[in-house]
Amino acid sequence: MRMLKTKERIITTADLGCDPDQALQNAQRAPIVVTAEGKPAAYLVGTDTFDALIERLIELERQELSVNVQKGEQDFVEGNFSTLQEIIARAEARWQDQDQTQP
């Protein structure tokens, strides 16, 4: 499969309107930058690329959650935690401070 030329990867909104089928076909091969008034306005990406990006984001979120859960469990084992009552008291104190500083 041949690589897209620059003029196929960067198109104007007018180009998109004139030949949307070609733009969609090109977007399946590589992301397309759509410009308006000479500035990037949107990206047109193929469904496979979009799905891969979403899957990767979900994977990263799961990894981050796992790390945070492990850290929370370790903190608990080490006694680094607050009771619900302590958290409520801190939150109420912050709210009172905010109420006092607002006109």
Number of C-alpha atoms within 10 A of each C-alpha: 4 5 10 15 8 10 10 17 19 18 18 19 17 12 15 15 10 11 10 13 11 12 22 18 12 19 22 16 17 17 20 23 22 21 18 13 8 10 10 14 12 13 14 18 20 17 12 12 15 14 12 11 12 12 12 12 12 12 12 12 12 12 12 12 12 12 12 12 12 12 12 14 14 12 12 12 10 9 9 10 13 10 8 9 9 11 12 12 12 12 12 12 12 12 12 11 11 11 10 9 8 6 5
